[in-house]
Amino acid sequence: MNTPLRQFALQAACAVLVLSLIWPYFGFQAGAIPWAEASFVIGFLAFTVACFTRQPPWWRLIHALFAPLVWAVSQWSIDPGWFLLAFILLLLVYRGALTGQVPLYLSNSETVDALENLLSGREDLRFADLGAGIGSILLPLARRFPKGQFAGVENAPLTWLWGRWRCRAQPNLDWRWGNYWALGLSRFNVVYAFLSPAPMAELWQKVKAELPVGSLFISNSFPVPDVAPDEVIEVDGRSGRTLFCYWM
């Protein structure tokens, strides 16, 4: 019950239910529907259903605020073309959130330092970044390990283009457009992912099936469900900024 389409269905069902109850009353009274109050009732009902169906906290907040925000924005005189432009820009950057429940996360320099320490003694480094964003991990690592081979795959158009431009002059970095599910992992010995909880169980099956023995899978922030990591690294000593390491 966590896909965007199902979340939209939950919100739409609550809106239809509330409007189907209040429309006949105000229709018979020949009065105008109080849209402000109705939007807050829809938001409260959607929030309640989201809690009852055990949706993640961020979805509960979205459901609570969606209808009231729609009403509030409708009170402004905004040309519809701006909404279309905003939608296109968001789709170009956050396509992964829509197609695979994977938003854009940007790794910081402390994470790069932690990965460098983890990989410093490894020879014949062949590193893949699944959902590489703008190359915030790949580019600095490729510079620090000039003898290693690095590959990153990204499917959000604007994000991929930005990363492609940033990595254009790095000779040991292969910047790819596409879906990380289609990337064969057998030629890599280190795979890094900073995705979301949603794909981790399925991704683990792909990693186990394709990575050779002795390889390392690293997940930033999101552990593999029901699988104990071989090593846990708290980046910069802070809880919540964690690298979960799994040896094949």
Order of alpha helices (4+ residues) and beta strands (2+ residues): alpha-alpha-alpha-alpha-alpha-alpha-beta-alpha-beta-alpha-beta-beta-alpha-beta-beta-beta
